[in-house]
Amino acid sequence: MASFGRRGWLIPVMLVAALSLQITALCVPFIEMSMFIEGTTIYGLLTSIHLMWTGGLYVIAILILSFSVVFPFLKLAGLTMAWIVLPQGRFRTSLIRILGMLGKWSMMDPFCVILVVAIASDQWAVGADTQIGIYCFLCAVALSMILSMMMIHCDRKMNPSPAATSAAPFRIAKKIGWESSIVPIALVISMASLYFALSLPFLEIDQFLLKSNSFGIFELCIALWTNHHLALALLAWTGLLIVPVATILFEWWFWLSHAKADGHIAHRRFVDTLYEWSMLDVFSLSLVLFLLEGDRFIKTEVHEGLWFIVIAVIISQVSRRIARFTAQKCFRRRLD
């Protein structure tokens, strides 16, 4: 621990803070919901899961329990074990990386809350307001994701990549074969699908006495911001707009940049780390869950934006994997 300098003491403190926030999030209210005639009800995370289970929504209850309750504690336990118990080696490195990649899926329940709060905004018959629990939960998940990044960085410093050798600068796009045309095409398709996913509405309110507002991702972010749900708005702006767009732009930068091998490796790691904060895939699953459950709160109608969100997630994964494959192929050629 001492060999990591200041991080050696900061990481255990952050682990304790994340655990404390996670426990607090389970014990305090998450959201307050009000409906005309039925009155106001306050839900905690565990309360909402119990209501889903007793209401027969077993799959949804199990998914939220797994992603938003069980996994965050398992992740913190895994990170603690990796930092304190496990010796340096391939298993420890793989464990930290897997926990880091899966960390964002804990945001599934907050995105369900985001949908409820945004749809209930500016309505007289229904209302929703966030409580302290959602903010504790967001801070706990964000801390655990930052912890994964810090531990991976420390692990890389202790075990530098043998591929990071000095060589003449080169551009990946000029050093491979047929993939030089496939990657740009994949990135252009990814940009187009992301544009439609962000701009087209994915649902519309379809209930008597309520305004028939339609929501796309951009309108969702605006509604959260104008109704002063600043933490949720920050999550939506960052995870659904800023990071997905930035990821594609940095993929282009990685593809076209002129750098040495170690520079390209650093660029690739940066893009992969940035992608871990892209929440479109988490949001798409949360949206499906909300559409299955949301009729008990507000009746909605699905629009084409939902399918473009799913398509954007799939295409971004494919284009990212193609870019990584071509980079690895290029590095192997340079090292041979």
VEXGUMAR-480344 format. One record per residue (C-alpha): x, y, z; residue number from 1. Coordinates in Angstrom, 2 decimals, padded with zeros to 5 digits. Layout:
<recs>
+---------+---------+---------+-----+
:      xx :      yy :      zz :   n :
+---------+---------+---------+-----+
:       X :       Y :       Z : NUM :
...
+---------+---------+---------+-----+
</recs>
This chain:
<recs>
+---------+---------+---------+-----+
:      xx :      yy :      zz :   n :
+---------+---------+---------+-----+
:  000.00 :  000.00 :  000.00 :   1 :
:  002.80 :  002.42 :  000.84 :   2 :
:  004.36 :  001.84 : -002.60 :   3 :
:  001.43 :  003.67 : -004.20 :   4 :
:  002.14 :  006.90 : -002.30 :   5 :
: -000.84 :  009.09 : -001.47 :   6 :
: -003.23 :  006.78 : -003.33 :   7 :
: -002.24 :  003.98 : -000.95 :   8 :
: -004.12 :  005.74 :  001.85 :   9 :
: -006.76 :  007.53 : -000.23 :  10 :
: -008.23 :  004.37 : -001.73 :  11 :
: -009.14 :  002.72 :  001.64 :  12 :
: -010.74 :  006.00 :  002.77 :  13 :
: -012.79 :  006.12 : -000.44 :  14 :
: -013.81 :  002.47 :  000.01 :  15 :
: -015.15 :  003.22 :  003.49 :  16 :
: -016.94 :  006.36 :  002.23 :  17 :
: -018.56 :  004.45 : -000.66 :  18 :
: -019.70 :  001.67 :  001.69 :  19 :
: -021.17 :  004.20 :  004.14 :  20 :
: -023.06 :  006.00 :  001.38 :  21 :
: -024.34 :  002.70 : -000.03 :  22 :
: -025.70 :  001.59 :  003.35 :  23 :
: -027.28 :  005.02 :  003.91 :  24 :
: -028.98 :  004.84 :  000.51 :  25 :
: -030.74 :  001.64 :  001.56 :  26 :
: -032.06 :  003.18 :  004.79 :  27 :
: -033.45 :  006.53 :  003.66 :  28 :
: -036.19 :  007.53 :  001.16 :  29 :
: -035.43 :  007.49 : -002.56 :  30 :
: -038.41 :  009.21 : -004.16 :  31 :
: -041.74 :  010.76 : -003.15 :  32 :
: -044.61 :  010.17 : -005.56 :  33 :
: -048.03 :  011.83 : -005.50 :  34 :
: -051.10 :  010.93 : -007.55 :  35 :
: -054.50 :  012.59 : -007.76 :  36 :
: -056.93 :  010.99 : -005.27 :  37 :
: -054.41 :  008.34 : -004.16 :  38 :
: -052.25 :  010.81 : -002.24 :  39 :
: -048.51 :  010.83 : -001.58 :  40 :
: -046.25 :  007.81 : -001.07 :  41 :
: -042.56 :  007.77 : -000.15 :  42 :
: -040.45 :  004.96 : -001.56 :  43 :
: -037.07 :  003.69 : -000.52 :  44 :
: -034.94 :  001.43 : -002.69 :  45 :
: -035.82 : -001.74 : -000.79 :  46 :
: -039.49 : -000.68 : -000.48 :  47 :
: -039.84 : -000.27 : -004.24 :  48 :
: -038.30 : -003.70 : -004.85 :  49 :
: -040.70 : -005.27 : -002.33 :  50 :
: -043.70 : -003.62 : -004.00 :  51 :
: -042.60 : -004.88 : -007.42 :  52 :
: -042.22 : -008.41 : -006.08 :  53 :
: -045.60 : -008.45 : -004.33 :  54 :
: -047.14 : -006.97 : -007.49 :  55 :
: -045.91 : -009.91 : -009.56 :  56 :
: -043.11 : -008.04 : -011.36 :  57 :
: -040.55 : -010.68 : -010.48 :  58 :
: -038.08 : -010.11 : -013.30 :  59 :
: -037.88 : -006.35 : -012.70 :  60 :
: -037.57 : -006.81 : -008.94 :  61 :
: -034.74 : -009.34 : -009.38 :  62 :
: -032.88 : -007.12 : -011.87 :  63 :
: -033.02 : -004.02 : -009.67 :  64 :
: -032.14 : -006.05 : -006.57 :  65 :
: -029.17 : -007.57 : -008.40 :  66 :
: -027.82 : -004.41 : -010.05 :  67 :
: -028.66 : -001.73 : -007.48 :  68 :
: -028.46 : -003.58 : -004.14 :  69 :
: -026.39 : -006.75 : -004.31 :  70 :
: -023.78 : -005.85 : -006.94 :  71 :
: -022.61 : -002.53 : -005.39 :  72 :
: -021.70 : -004.35 : -002.17 :  73 :
: -020.06 : -007.20 : -004.08 :  74 :
: -018.05 : -004.68 : -006.09 :  75 :
: -016.82 : -002.88 : -002.97 :  76 :
: -015.93 : -006.24 : -001.40 :  77 :
: -014.06 : -007.25 : -004.56 :  78 :
: -012.15 : -003.96 : -004.72 :  79 :
: -011.24 : -004.22 : -001.04 :  80 :
: -010.00 : -007.78 : -001.51 :  81 :
: -008.01 : -006.78 : -004.60 :  82 :
: -006.37 : -003.86 : -002.79 :  83 :
: -005.60 : -005.52 :  000.57 :  84 :
: -005.54 : -009.30 :  000.11 :  85 :
: -004.72 : -010.33 : -003.45 :  86 :
: -001.11 : -010.27 : -004.63 :  87 :
: -000.19 : -008.52 : -007.86 :  88 :
: -000.88 : -010.68 : -010.86 :  89 :
: -003.20 : -011.43 : -013.74 :  90 :
: -006.15 : -012.50 : -011.54 :  91 :
: -006.09 : -009.26 : -009.54 :  92 :
: -005.84 : -007.16 : -012.71 :  93 :
: -008.71 : -009.03 : -014.36 :  94 :
: -010.89 : -008.71 : -011.25 :  95 :
: -010.41 : -004.93 : -011.04 :  96 :
: -011.10 : -004.49 : -014.76 :  97 :
: -014.27 : -006.61 : -014.72 :  98 :
: -015.63 : -004.78 : -011.66 :  99 :
: -014.82 : -001.48 : -013.35 : 100 :
: -016.65 : -002.39 : -016.56 : 101 :
: -019.75 : -003.58 : -014.68 : 102 :
: -019.87 : -000.66 : -012.25 : 103 :
: -022.12 :  001.60 : -014.31 : 104 :
: -024.94 : -000.98 : -014.32 : 105 :
: -025.69 : -000.02 : -010.72 : 106 :
: -027.18 :  003.17 : -012.23 : 107 :
: -030.18 :  001.26 : -013.57 : 108 :
: -032.49 :  002.21 : -010.71 : 109 :
: -031.49 :  005.93 : -010.74 : 110 :
: -032.37 :  006.04 : -014.44 : 111 :
: -035.80 :  004.61 : -013.63 : 112 :
: -036.16 :  007.44 : -011.10 : 113 :
: -035.04 :  009.94 : -013.76 : 114 :
: -037.80 :  008.76 : -016.09 : 115 :
: -040.46 :  009.03 : -013.39 : 116 :
: -039.34 :  012.51 : -012.29 : 117 :
: -039.10 :  013.88 : -015.84 : 118 :
: -042.45 :  012.51 : -016.98 : 119 :
: -044.22 :  013.79 : -013.85 : 120 :
: -042.80 :  017.30 : -014.29 : 121 :
: -045.28 :  020.09 : -015.13 : 122 :
: -048.27 :  017.82 : -014.43 : 123 :
: -051.03 :  018.74 : -012.01 : 124 :
: -052.42 :  015.25 : -011.35 : 125 :
: -049.14 :  013.47 : -010.65 : 126 :
: -045.85 :  014.51 : -009.15 : 127 :
: -042.49 :  013.08 : -008.19 : 128 :
: -039.71 :  014.48 : -006.07 : 129 :
: -036.31 :  013.02 : -005.26 : 130 :
: -035.17 :  012.35 : -001.71 : 131 :
: -031.77 :  012.09 : -000.03 : 132 :
: -031.42 :  008.38 : -000.81 : 133 :
: -030.95 :  008.88 : -004.54 : 134 :
: -028.11 :  011.33 : -003.97 : 135 :
: -026.35 :  009.00 : -001.52 : 136 :
: -026.69 :  006.21 : -004.05 : 137 :
: -025.34 :  008.31 : -006.94 : 138 :
: -022.33 :  009.37 : -004.86 : 139 :
: -021.66 :  005.76 : -003.78 : 140 :
: -021.72 :  004.42 : -007.35 : 141 :
: -019.63 :  007.31 : -008.71 : 142 :
: -017.05 :  006.75 : -005.94 : 143 :
: -016.83 :  003.04 : -006.69 : 144 :
: -016.34 :  003.76 : -010.42 : 145 :
: -013.57 :  006.27 : -009.66 : 146 :
: -012.00 :  003.72 : -007.30 : 147 :
: -011.86 :  001.14 : -010.10 : 148 :
: -010.13 :  003.65 : -012.38 : 149 :
: -007.58 :  004.59 : -009.69 : 150 :
: -006.79 :  000.96 : -008.89 : 151 :
: -006.36 :  000.07 : -012.56 : 152 :
: -004.00 :  003.03 : -012.95 : 153 :
: -001.95 :  001.91 : -009.93 : 154 :
: -001.87 : -001.65 : -011.24 : 155 :
: -000.58 : -000.49 : -014.63 : 156 :
:  002.16 :  001.57 : -013.00 : 157 :
:  003.33 : -001.51 : -011.11 : 158 :
:  003.02 : -003.73 : -014.23 : 159 :
:  003.82 : -001.62 : -017.31 : 160 :
:  002.74 : -003.02 : -020.66 : 161 :
:  005.55 : -004.68 : -022.62 : 162 :
:  003.98 : -003.32 : -025.81 : 163 :
:  004.69 :  000.28 : -024.75 : 164 :
:  007.98 :  000.45 : -026.66 : 165 :
:  009.49 :  003.51 : -028.30 : 166 :
:  009.23 :  003.65 : -032.09 : 167 :
:  008.71 :  006.13 : -034.88 : 168 :
:  005.31 :  007.83 : -034.80 : 169 :
:  002.67 :  006.31 : -037.06 : 170 :
: -001.03 :  006.56 : -037.88 : 171 :
: -003.07 :  003.39 : -037.34 : 172 :
: -005.31 :  004.15 : -040.33 : 173 :
: -002.28 :  003.89 : -042.64 : 174 :
: -000.74 :  000.75 : -041.16 : 175 :
: -003.48 : -001.83 : -041.74 : 176 :
: -005.31 : -003.35 : -044.69 : 177 :
: -008.99 : -003.54 : -045.50 : 178 :
: -009.95 : -002.42 : -041.98 : 179 :
: -008.82 :  001.11 : -042.89 : 180 :
: -012.17 :  001.58 : -044.66 : 181 :
: -014.32 : -000.48 : -042.27 : 182 :
: -013.56 :  001.55 : -039.12 : 183 :
: -014.54 :  004.97 : -040.57 : 184 :
: -017.76 :  003.50 : -041.95 : 185 :
: -018.58 :  001.99 : -038.54 : 186 :
: -017.87 :  005.30 : -036.80 : 187 :
: -020.04 :  007.26 : -039.26 : 188 :
: -022.94 :  004.81 : -038.75 : 189 :
: -022.42 :  005.09 : -034.99 : 190 :
: -022.58 :  008.90 : -035.18 : 191 :
: -025.78 :  008.80 : -037.26 : 192 :
: -027.53 :  006.33 : -034.96 : 193 :
: -026.50 :  008.36 : -031.91 : 194 :
: -027.91 :  011.54 : -033.48 : 195 :
: -031.32 :  009.93 : -034.00 : 196 :
: -031.21 :  008.34 : -030.52 : 197 :
: -030.63 :  011.75 : -028.93 : 198 :
: -033.10 :  013.74 : -031.02 : 199 :
: -036.13 :  011.48 : -031.55 : 200 :
: -038.78 :  010.99 : -028.84 : 201 :
: -038.81 :  007.55 : -027.20 : 202 :
: -042.15 :  007.81 : -025.41 : 203 :
: -045.23 :  010.01 : -025.04 : 204 :
: -047.67 :  010.38 : -022.15 : 205 :
: -051.03 :  008.85 : -023.10 : 206 :
: -053.30 :  009.34 : -020.11 : 207 :
: -056.51 :  011.28 : -019.49 : 208 :
: -056.09 :  014.62 : -017.64 : 209 :
: -052.34 :  014.69 : -018.24 : 210 :
: -050.38 :  016.76 : -020.74 : 211 :
: -049.35 :  014.58 : -023.67 : 212 :
: -045.68 :  015.48 : -023.45 : 213 :
: -043.26 :  013.51 : -025.61 : 214 :
: -039.71 :  012.89 : -024.45 : 215 :
: -036.45 :  012.32 : -026.23 : 216 :
: -033.13 :  012.21 : -024.42 : 217 :
: -032.51 :  015.92 : -024.97 : 218 :
: -035.98 :  016.87 : -023.69 : 219 :
: -035.44 :  014.56 : -020.72 : 220 :
: -032.27 :  016.41 : -019.74 : 221 :
: -033.95 :  019.81 : -020.15 : 222 :
: -036.93 :  018.76 : -018.01 : 223 :
: -034.65 :  017.60 : -015.18 : 224 :
: -032.61 :  020.80 : -015.30 : 225 :
: -035.56 :  023.23 : -015.44 : 226 :
: -037.26 :  021.45 : -012.52 : 227 :
: -034.08 :  021.79 : -010.41 : 228 :
: -033.21 :  018.09 : -010.14 : 229 :
: -029.60 :  019.09 : -010.66 : 230 :
: -027.88 :  015.82 : -009.65 : 231 :
: -030.15 :  013.77 : -011.91 : 232 :
: -029.73 :  016.31 : -014.68 : 233 :
: -025.95 :  016.05 : -014.34 : 234 :
: -026.17 :  012.25 : -014.60 : 235 :
: -028.41 :  012.48 : -017.69 : 236 :
: -026.39 :  015.22 : -019.43 : 237 :
: -023.11 :  013.44 : -018.77 : 238 :
: -024.07 :  009.79 : -019.25 : 239 :
: -026.55 :  010.16 : -022.11 : 240 :
: -025.25 :  013.15 : -024.08 : 241 :
: -021.75 :  014.40 : -023.35 : 242 :
: -019.88 :  011.10 : -022.86 : 243 :
: -021.49 :  009.17 : -025.78 : 244 :
: -020.70 :  012.04 : -028.18 : 245 :
: -017.20 :  012.48 : -026.74 : 246 :
: -016.53 :  008.74 : -027.04 : 247 :
: -017.15 :  008.78 : -030.80 : 248 :
: -015.06 :  011.93 : -031.26 : 249 :
: -012.17 :  010.40 : -029.35 : 250 :
: -012.51 :  007.19 : -031.38 : 251 :
: -011.88 :  009.34 : -034.45 : 252 :
: -008.94 :  010.96 : -032.66 : 253 :
: -007.52 :  007.54 : -031.83 : 254 :
: -007.99 :  006.37 : -035.41 : 255 :
: -006.40 :  009.41 : -037.07 : 256 :
: -003.79 :  010.52 : -034.50 : 257 :
: -000.09 :  010.40 : -035.33 : 258 :
:  001.78 :  008.98 : -032.33 : 259 :
:  004.23 :  006.36 : -031.12 : 260 :
:  003.02 :  002.93 : -029.98 : 261 :
:  002.89 :  003.92 : -026.31 : 262 :
:  000.94 :  007.05 : -027.25 : 263 :
: -001.65 :  005.00 : -029.17 : 264 :
: -001.96 :  002.60 : -026.22 : 265 :
: -002.56 :  005.53 : -023.87 : 266 :
: -005.18 :  006.94 : -026.28 : 267 :
: -006.91 :  003.56 : -026.48 : 268 :
: -007.03 :  003.24 : -022.70 : 269 :
: -008.46 :  006.74 : -022.40 : 270 :
: -011.27 :  005.95 : -024.87 : 271 :
: -012.07 :  002.68 : -023.08 : 272 :
: -012.16 :  004.45 : -019.71 : 273 :
: -014.39 :  007.18 : -021.10 : 274 :
: -016.79 :  004.56 : -022.46 : 275 :
: -017.30 :  003.20 : -018.94 : 276 :
: -019.13 :  006.47 : -018.15 : 277 :
: -021.40 :  006.22 : -021.19 : 278 :
: -024.82 :  005.27 : -019.84 : 279 :
: -026.89 :  004.73 : -022.99 : 280 :
: -026.86 :  000.95 : -022.53 : 281 :
: -027.91 :  001.26 : -018.89 : 282 :
: -030.58 :  003.78 : -019.83 : 283 :
: -032.00 :  001.54 : -022.57 : 284 :
: -032.50 : -001.31 : -020.09 : 285 :
: -033.98 :  001.10 : -017.52 : 286 :
: -036.34 :  002.43 : -020.18 : 287 :
: -037.56 : -001.05 : -021.05 : 288 :
: -038.15 : -001.76 : -017.35 : 289 :
: -040.01 :  001.52 : -016.94 : 290 :
: -042.25 :  000.78 : -019.93 : 291 :
: -043.11 : -002.59 : -018.40 : 292 :
: -043.80 : -001.07 : -014.97 : 293 :
: -044.67 :  002.54 : -015.74 : 294 :
: -048.32 :  001.97 : -016.66 : 295 :
: -049.04 :  001.63 : -012.95 : 296 :
: -047.95 :  005.26 : -012.57 : 297 :
: -048.47 :  006.97 : -015.95 : 298 :
: -049.67 :  005.40 : -019.19 : 299 :
: -047.21 :  005.98 : -022.02 : 300 :
: -046.89 :  005.22 : -025.71 : 301 :
: -043.61 :  004.01 : -027.21 : 302 :
: -042.03 :  006.02 : -030.06 : 303 :
: -039.33 :  005.23 : -032.58 : 304 :
: -036.62 :  006.88 : -030.50 : 305 :
: -036.53 :  003.80 : -028.26 : 306 :
: -035.42 :  001.60 : -031.15 : 307 :
: -032.74 :  004.12 : -032.19 : 308 :
: -031.39 :  004.11 : -028.63 : 309 :
: -031.08 :  000.32 : -028.78 : 310 :
: -029.54 :  000.49 : -032.26 : 311 :
: -027.08 :  003.19 : -031.13 : 312 :
: -025.96 :  001.01 : -028.21 : 313 :
: -025.42 : -002.03 : -030.43 : 314 :
: -023.60 : -000.10 : -033.18 : 315 :
: -021.36 :  001.73 : -030.70 : 316 :
: -020.32 : -001.62 : -029.22 : 317 :
: -019.59 : -003.05 : -032.68 : 318 :
: -017.63 :  000.00 : -033.90 : 319 :
: -015.66 :  000.11 : -030.65 : 320 :
: -014.71 : -003.56 : -030.93 : 321 :
: -013.68 : -003.12 : -034.57 : 322 :
: -011.47 : -000.16 : -033.60 : 323 :
: -009.85 : -002.14 : -030.79 : 324 :
: -009.30 : -005.17 : -033.03 : 325 :
: -007.63 : -003.10 : -035.74 : 326 :
: -005.43 : -001.37 : -033.15 : 327 :
: -004.28 : -004.69 : -031.71 : 328 :
: -003.59 : -005.99 : -035.22 : 329 :
: -001.55 : -002.88 : -035.98 : 330 :
:  000.46 : -003.19 : -032.76 : 331 :
:  001.24 : -006.85 : -033.47 : 332 :
:  002.57 : -005.93 : -036.90 : 333 :
:  004.73 : -003.18 : -035.44 : 334 :
:  006.21 : -005.50 : -032.85 : 335 :
:  006.94 : -008.38 : -035.24 : 336 :
+---------+---------+---------+-----+
</recs>
